[in-house]
Amino acid sequence: MKKYFLIFTVFLYFGLAYAGGHITKKQKEETIKCLGHYSATAVLPADTIEVTDMEMALASVKVLRSFLQKEKVSDDEMNKGMNEHVDKVYGKPFNKGMNDKCNKFIYKLIPGSKEEIEKLSRTIYAG
């Protein structure tokens, strides 16, 4: 009986550790890709993007970096992945489709992120 209890305890421990908010490799990669998208969006020329989209991008960068740091993703890994995406899209117009895709993914992945991003975005240019 003790053997079964030990096996159950180990299974429960690792199950809870995984369910405790740790992200998968695929989720991490997608989050870093979105970090790159938002970073590229935040530096678009002001006359090519709505101010609200720029504010949301800047706020999203801050929220995603904080989230990834809590998930123990190193700054080097974040920056490398982010820069790879920025290099692909730099100089291109605002990609609303990618923005919507990232918003949907991030809002689902990070509880409360939509509200946090919206609240933070209103403080950037006193919007």
N, C-alpha and C positions, 0 to 999 in steps of 0.2 A: 504494500500500500504506500509506503514511504517513497518507493521508486516512482510510482505514478504521480504522487504529489510533487516530487522534485521536477519531473518532466513537465508537468502542468505549470509549475511556477516559472521555470526557465522560458517556456513558450509564452506565457503571459507577460513576463518581463520584456522579452524582445518584441513582442507584439505591441505593447504599450509604448516602448521606446520608439518604434517606427511610427506609430499612430500619433505620437506626441508632437507632431508638427514638422518632422524631418521631410525634406523634399527629395524626390527621386532625381537621378542624373538628368533625365529628360526635362523635368520641371526646372531644374537649375539652368540648363542650357537655354530653355525658352525664356526664362526670366532674364538671363544675361542678354539675350538677343533683344528683348523688349527694352532693357536698359540702354542698349545701343541705339535703338530706334528713338527713344525719348531724348537721349543725349543729342542725337543729330537734329531732331526737331527743335530742340531748345536753342540751337545756334543758326537757324534759318534766318535769312534777311527779314527784317520786320515787315517789309512791304509785301512779303509772299505768304504770310501766315496770319491768322487771327490771333490777337493778343491772348485770348482765353486759351487757345490751343498751346501757345508757348508757355503760359503760366501752368497749365496742366502738365506739360512735359517736364518742366523744371521741378514741380512738386513730385511727379512720379519718379524722377531720378533719385530724389532724396529718400522717398519711401522704399524704393527697391534696393538701394544701397544698404539702408538700415536693415531691411529684411534679410538680405543675403549675408550681411555680417552676423546677424543672429543665427543664421544657418551655418556659420563657420566657413563661409566662402572667403578666401583670401582676397585682398585688394588687387593683388597681381592677377589672379584668375578673372576677377570682375573686369579689370581694365583691359586685359588682353582680349576677352570676348567682346566687350563693348566696342573697343577700337576696331576690331575686325568688321563689325556690323557698320560702324560709322564710316569706315573707309569705303564700304560698298554703296552707301547711300548719300555720301557727302556731295553737296552741290545739286542734288535732285530735289524736285518740289515735294511739298508735304504729302505724305502717303496716308490719306485718310483710311484706306482699307486696312493697312498694317496697324494704324493707330487704334482702330476699332477692335481688331483682333487682339492686340496687346491689352487693351482696356478690359475686354471680356475675360481673358486669361488671368490677368493680375487680380481683378476683383473677385474671381472665383478662388484663386489660390490663397490670397492673403485676406483673412477675415477683417472687415472694417476698413480695408484699404481705400475703397471708393470715397467714403466719407472723409478719411484722413487726407487723401489727395485733394479733394475739393476744398476742404477747410484750409489746407496749406496754400493752395493755389491763390486763394483770395488775399493772402498776405504779401504776395510777391510784388505786384505793382499797385498795391492798395486797391485791388479789384473787388 
